[in-house]
Amino acid sequence: MRRIAIFQRDLGVGGIQRSLRNLLTGTDLSGYIVDLYLFEPPSRQVRQELKGCNIYVLKPLFYLNRIVPIRLLERMFRYTLPRVEYDLAIDYSSYSNECALCCRQIKAKRRIMWIHNDLALEYAHNRKYRILFRAFRRKYRDYDAFVAVSDGIVAPFRERTGVREDVPVYVIPNMINTQLIFARSEAPIDFRVDPVVTNFIFVGRFTYQKGIDILLRHFREALDERNDIQLYLMGDGEEKPNILKQIEALQLTDFVSVLPKADNPYPYMALMDALVLTSRHEGQGMVLLEGKALGLDLIFPKHLEKYNDDLVGCEDVTRAIVQQHKKTDRQRDSLDAYNLNIKNSLYALFDQDA
């Protein structure tokens, strides 16, 4: 029976965390021994959800070690890890020094890193990431292969990291656990939308990357043509103060509502007519597929198509908002063919010989 070690910073609220939980719950792993190493304790709910995995919690490094060069960290810190040999060790985070150190230090036949974002654009737009990247860029030499969550991020990854062309980069999109989404969408919530107007929702982190400022400008322009529309922003992040100021400056307070982030956004999404995403870049827009599963119309710009195979964006987001109508019949999509292809790709990866 093959042994797999997976290293991830935490399993809280976030796209990377959600994608790993989907992978572990949506794939039949009964034929593998899976050891999941975290650096923050998971909730009781998550432990129950992942009862097929052996979960270990390791001590995180002091925060400022994030900017210490990875080779220096290797000499300074050594984790106490099992002496068994794994067939595959996975750095699922790709951002965490702890995950990189452990994936490097554990005994394994192969080491693979998951890539979740467009690293070229992340580097260009995010000063914080540039500082981190300069500290850990040498770690990319330590892996036998990489997994990118969309085809659109492969070339930027090779360009930014300098990973050789002979090192494989497999494209395996994120699995979407539609059974869990459908079940959780039925949870009772103390929230209602106006049934008369057309309701839109954004779900995600309030960061520069997510382009909420762009979305608010589109919505302001759409209000010049119709006023029977309402936008809900669900999430949190460092850009929230700027977003609140922009809502007021654009006189959108009657038409845009900010909802707190929630571990279960699906009951809110299920009440909407359309999901809107105007990110500057993505790794893969998982929330688009979650919206599709719930039967929402999807509004996103054409430049995000390269991160989301088989989804069609629009040339003009403002026009798409203006033309969006209320959905009287939401047809759910279990995404069976999509998830089956991912499962087969994962099994091929797990069973590949070193």
Salt bridges, closest charged atoms under 4 A:
ASP35 OD2 - ARG3 NH2 3.41
GLU49 OE2 - ARG21 NE 3.12
GLU74 OE1 - ARG71 NH1 3.35
GLU74 OE2 - ARG104 NE 3.89
ASP87 OD1 - LYS109 NZ 3.25
GLU98 OE2 - ARG9 NH1 2.63
ASP118 OD2 - LYS306 NZ 4.00
GLU122 OE1 - HIS281 NE2 3.71
ASP142 OD1 - ARG71 NH2 2.99
GLU165 OE1 - ARG158 NE 3.71
ASP166 OD1 - ARG164 NE 2.83
GLU186 OE2 - ARG332 NH2 3.26
ASP213 OD2 - ARG217 NH1 3.74
ASP213 OD2 - ARG280 NH2 2.82
GLU225 OE2 - ARG319 NH2 2.63
ASP228 OD1 - ARG226 NE 2.75
ASP263 OD1 - ARG21 NH1 3.90
ASP263 OD2 - ARG184 NH2 3.18
ASP273 OD2 - LYS326 NZ 3.28
ASP273 OD1 - ARG330 NH2 3.31
GLU282 OE2 - LYS210 NZ 2.80
GLU290 OE2 - ARG18 NE 2.67
ASP297 OD1 - LYS327 NZ 3.04
GLU305 OE2 - LYS302 NZ 2.92
ASP333 OD2 - LYS292 NZ 3.92
ASP353 OD1 - ARG2 NH2 2.78
